[in-house]
Amino acid sequence: MAEPAYPIPGQSETLRVEVLNGTNRTGLARVATRQLREHGFDVVYFGQRATVARSQVVARQVDAAHVRAIASALGIDSISVQRDTMRRVDVSVWLGPDFRPAPGLHP
């Protein structure tokens, strides 16, 4: 049987992650991306988005248990599940003003 042209979201062992900067602090998404990649996560997109009040990790194609390691790697304690089959990522990370990068990883 031939494989599909594009991978089906949620069927691989590696979680595809997007990191979104929801603050006015320049470079925060890039720093969080480096931090996650150092922990072995596959960050496929990072960028700036509308501001948010608090950092959170959102499970899109997986359940909340799969994203705890991502939240832990970034020091984020808010996890939610918001299914979105239109996104090509498994997990969205929204960085709020409470996010503090790991020591040595500053924009």
C-alpha positions as CSV (number, residue, x, y, z in Angstrom):
1,M,0.0,0.0,0.0
2,A,1.4,3.4,-0.9
3,E,2.0,6.0,1.8
4,P,-0.1,9.2,1.8
5,A,1.5,12.3,0.3
6,Y,1.5,14.1,3.6
7,P,1.8,12.5,7.1
8,I,-1.4,12.1,8.9
9,P,-1.4,14.4,12.0
10,G,-1.0,12.5,15.3
11,Q,0.3,9.3,13.8
12,S,4.0,9.7,14.4
13,E,6.0,9.3,17.6
14,T,7.5,12.8,17.3
15,L,5.2,15.6,18.3
16,R,5.1,18.6,15.8
17,V,5.1,21.8,17.9
18,E,4.4,25.4,17.1
19,V,5.6,28.1,19.4
20,L,3.7,31.4,19.4
21,N,4.9,34.6,21.1
22,G,1.9,36.2,22.8
23,T,3.9,39.1,24.2
24,N,5.6,42.3,23.1
25,R,9.0,40.9,24.0
26,T,11.0,40.4,20.7
27,G,12.6,37.0,20.2
28,L,10.8,35.1,22.8
29,A,9.4,32.4,20.5
30,R,12.9,31.9,19.0
31,V,14.4,31.3,22.5
32,A,11.6,28.9,23.5
33,T,12.1,27.1,20.2
34,R,15.8,26.6,21.0
35,Q,14.9,25.4,24.5
36,L,12.4,22.8,23.2
37,R,14.8,21.6,20.5
38,E,17.5,21.1,23.1
39,H,15.0,18.8,24.8
40,G,14.5,16.9,21.6
41,F,11.1,18.3,20.4
42,D,10.3,19.0,16.8
43,V,9.4,22.7,16.5
44,V,8.1,23.2,13.0
45,Y,7.0,26.8,13.3
46,F,7.6,29.8,15.6
47,G,6.3,33.3,15.4
48,Q,4.5,36.3,16.8
49,R,0.7,36.2,17.5
50,A,-1.9,38.2,19.4
51,T,-1.0,38.9,23.0
52,V,-2.2,36.4,25.7
53,A,-2.4,36.9,29.5
54,R,-0.7,33.6,30.4
55,S,1.5,31.0,28.9
56,Q,-0.1,27.7,28.0
57,V,0.5,24.5,26.1
58,V,-2.4,23.4,23.9
59,A,-2.9,19.8,22.7
60,R,-4.3,19.9,19.2
61,Q,-4.0,16.4,17.8
62,V,-3.0,14.5,21.0
63,D,-4.3,14.2,24.6
64,A,-3.0,16.2,27.5
65,A,-0.8,13.4,28.8
66,H,1.4,13.7,25.6
67,V,2.2,17.4,26.2
68,R,3.3,17.4,29.8
69,A,7.0,17.0,28.9
70,I,6.7,20.1,26.6
71,A,5.1,22.1,29.4
72,S,7.8,20.9,31.9
73,A,10.7,21.7,29.5
74,L,9.4,25.3,29.3
75,G,8.3,25.7,33.0
76,I,4.6,26.2,31.9
77,D,2.0,24.8,34.2
78,S,-1.1,25.5,32.1
79,I,-2.2,22.7,29.8
80,S,-5.4,22.4,27.8
81,V,-6.9,20.3,25.0
82,Q,-8.4,22.2,22.1
83,R,-8.8,19.8,19.2
84,D,-8.1,21.4,15.8
85,T,-7.8,19.0,12.9
86,M,-7.1,21.9,10.5
87,R,-3.7,22.6,12.1
88,R,-0.7,20.6,10.8
89,V,0.8,20.5,14.4
90,D,0.1,18.3,17.4
91,V,0.8,21.0,20.0
92,S,0.7,24.8,20.2
93,V,2.7,26.7,22.8
94,W,1.4,30.2,23.6
95,L,4.0,32.3,25.5
96,G,2.6,34.9,27.8
97,P,4.3,37.5,30.0
98,D,4.9,34.9,32.7
99,F,7.3,32.9,30.5
100,R,10.9,32.9,31.6
101,P,13.5,31.3,29.3
102,A,16.1,28.9,30.7
103,P,19.2,30.6,32.0
104,G,21.6,31.5,29.2
105,L,18.9,31.4,26.5
106,H,17.8,35.0,26.2
107,P,16.7,36.9,23.0
